[in-house]
Amino acid sequence: MRQRVMIALALSGRPSILLADEPTTALDMTVQMQIILLLRQLQRDLGMLVVFVTHDVGASVETADRLAVMYAGRFVETGPTERVIRSPRHLYTEGSLGSTVGSTRLPKRWVWIL
């Protein structure tokens, strides 16, 4: 419920960009999916960009158009999600992707930062 309240507060000013920093942390999978679906719908309805900061590699691969991977406080790899997951160029990206079960479904208009 707290995540939904914080999302509502963040959206009350009708931003063109929403920075969502770990909004699904510590949620069970069902509620996590509800939050992600809610953000997707709001993104479409309001026409805004969602920058989703997370450590959840699986969720980022499932939802992002583009990925930006950080290691030691620096971006080490950025690009279209499909390119990053199919041919990672940094060892940290490769290790992160190897630590989860992935998919190739790539919905639009999301940027995730791992």
Secondary structure by P-SEA (a helix, b strand, c coil): caaaaaaaaaacccccccccccccccccaaaaaaaaaaaaaaaaaaccccccccccaaaaaacccbbbbbccccccccccaaaaaaccccaaaaaaaaabbbbccccccbbbcc
